């Protein structure tokens, strides 16, 4: 997965409809 500039409060790029920090950010940090 490319690192693009995504803000923590931006919508998740995976289209989950959640905020990025609530969805993908948690997965990336594990």
N, C-alpha and C positions, 0 to 999 in steps of 0.2 A: 504494500500500500504506500503510495507516494505521500510524502509529507507536504501538504499544501497549507497555505495560511488559512486556518479555520479558527475563528474565535470560539471561546468556550461556550458562549451563549448562542452561537449560530446553529441553525438546524443541522441535524446529523446528515452527512453526505450519503449515507446508506438509505435514506428515505424512510427512516423509522418514524419520523414525525416528532421525535424527541429532540431536546437540546443536545448538542454535541457532547457537553461535559457529562450528561446523564447517560448517554448511550455509548458512543465509541471511545470516549476518553478513558472510561473505566476499563474497557477491554484492552486498550493499547498499553496501559500502565501495568497490567498483570504479566 
